[in-house]
Amino acid sequence: MSNAYTTQMDAARKGILTPQMEQVLENEEISKEELMDKVAKGHIAIPANKNHVNLIAGGVGQGLKTKINVNLGVSKDVCSFDAEMSKARMAVDFKADAVMDLSVSGDTQGFRKRLVAEVPVMIGTVPIYDTLTRTGKPTREITIEDWFETVEIHAENGIDFITIHAGLTRKCVTSLRTNPRLCGIVSRGGAILFEWMELTGNENPFYEHFDRLLEVCERYDVCISLGDGLRPGAIKDSTDAPQLEELITLGELTKRAWEKNVQVMIEGPGHVPLHEVEMNMKLQKKLCHNAPFYVLGPLVTDIAPGYDHITSAIGGALAAMHGADFLCYVTPAEHLRLPSLEDVKEGIMASKIAAHAGDIAKGLKGADAIDHKMSKARGELDWEGQFACAIDPEKANAYRKSSQPSESDVCTMCGDFCAVKRVSALL
């Protein structure tokens, strides 16, 4: 990184076009001037740790394509870092925009370093989890130094964005107690901090010492993804007082981060019924000053274990349409187990479809160009042209080959009754 600037936001405010901004411009329909203006204001973030040297930078925020993230990582019960690397490589192959390592067991630092060395998309982590794994201490015995040492390690390792649940304050805990939920706290990071606060009697360390967090993030140019520790885990709990209390705090912390040239994203719900998705997007953008919004789903119903990639895609498309900038994928394994490689693929595809549908709906320039190419190929019964436009050409081709028609220009669904073939010569 040039000594002329500390972070992407600092560079934009000084009128410096960075190599990372140039990479964003290569893949987006946005002018240099508009990109720099929005990075300077915090409306676009470019997570790009100065130690992630092989990164091909991507932008998240207003006027850019909706991005998708792939979660992976080991647990105590399923601990194969090689398997997780396979998922990371699949994510890159299928053009996911980010990978988050949520590992909670084993040599987490070794795996992070491997990810940073081999994966060219932006990488995120949750240092709160890793503090427990790294120290091996009971929650009560974790010190403030332990929390911040982990953040420093992740930043030095080259992580581009870190989820920090800095808005879950003691005031939010009071709100949670006076507004009982069906599903309580479902965020792992939120639960860990809540437990620590309750056992020690202390305030959230990342809220109380937020300036210390900003100093680390500015030094390495780490984007803070302000986590929603009180995100709803049930549609009944959506948009309740604890969720909004935390969101208001996240908006205040966003302004403090921007004062230090630190980039911010805001994390959002969670489980949200369909009719509340638009309201949640607009509330976040209003309360958090148009910072980029990163949503898990949202899942629009609670009854679909095994199919939550679908409930998530429904909510994700609507969320993107109304302003969400970054979708965290959900796999069919959500709520059930660590996802397999096939689960990861299903989650990626569902999330990519949702993001693309949202981009079309919000009128993003050029978003529907590939759809028009697909439609033209369909209208001409050009099967190879259709495969070239497909989000998953391999699967589309395999389906076609698995059921061969007697006439090669049609498919076995309609055969001789193919509408396109019957009218093409008459139109």
Summary of the structure (lengths in Angstrom):
residues: 427
radius of gyration: 22.3
end to end distance: 59.0
largest distance: 78.4
contacts: 1532
relative contact order: 0.10
helix: 51%
strand: 9%
